[in-house]
Amino acid sequence: MNLQIPKKAAVINSFAGYGRCSLTEALPILSAMRVQACPVPTAVFSNHTGFTAFACQDLTAFLPSYLEQWKQLNLTFDGVLCGFLGQAEQILSVSSFLSDQKSRGCQTILVDPVMGDHGKPYRTITPKHCQKLRSLIPLADIITPNITEACLLTDTPWKDGFWNESELSELCQRLHKLGPSKIVITGLPCLIHRKEGFENYLSCKEPFSQHACLTPSAGPSRHGTGDIFASILMADALNGVDFSVSVQKAADFISKCISASKALQIPEPDGVCFENFLSDLADQ
């Protein structure tokens, strides 16, 4: 066996005790892909917010001392994966942490700018929150917004329906100007090829390339698929996998998980049964 020291990634996200999402997906996926996952919990939920009720303990006040302790221990990470930040006040602590890790030679910072969907911010996301979250984007190497979030980040008017390739290209150029070298606009409902399924639109600054990746439909999207997508991209980036290959792999993996969850009649709030396929990620 060719043993290698695993890469290390700090994973900033919430923790939900029930309902597959956020840290409960990121940690096993990164581990399966030979990355040491080091969690930074921003809040603890009894179950995710897609259920009719939930209990939550916000950790905003604890976050600065949590990250400061890591700094005092002189911990360094090969990557940082930043997901949902529920409070605008958390962003300052996270920004400081990202800047510090970047100065220490962090290889890849991936920010999933969770803010909204279907043309609107989530009800807890204020204009102040959007503005502060935008300040993280220059620190990121990779970002994975959906079309709504890409519009919010660039002050681009959102429109329902067809976005052609020229419009998506221009939107990505605006995002590149904010800092990140690699962008994926996720979960487009086949806006380019007009086929059944969904697309992710990729844009790389150097060497410049842009194209869409098509994945056949396996059923309605489920809670937590964005966390799976970002986790696979993070692990692959640290392990030297080509970006385009990684995006297609992540999309195909999610499609497979959705299909299996539908066949097994997994309730939609429970997310996707990715556990059945973790070995596939480990083998690649």
PyMOL commands that set and color helices and strands:
alter all, ss='L'
color gray80, all
select helices_A, chain A and resi 22-32+63-72+88-103+127-134+137-139+147-154+165-177+225-238+243-263+268-270+274-283
alter helices_A, ss='H'
color red, helices_A
select strands_A, chain A and resi 7-16+35-45+56-58+79-82+108-111+116-117+120-121+142-143+182-188+198-204+209-215
alter strands_A, ss='S'
color yellow, strands_A
deselect
rebuild
show_as cartoon
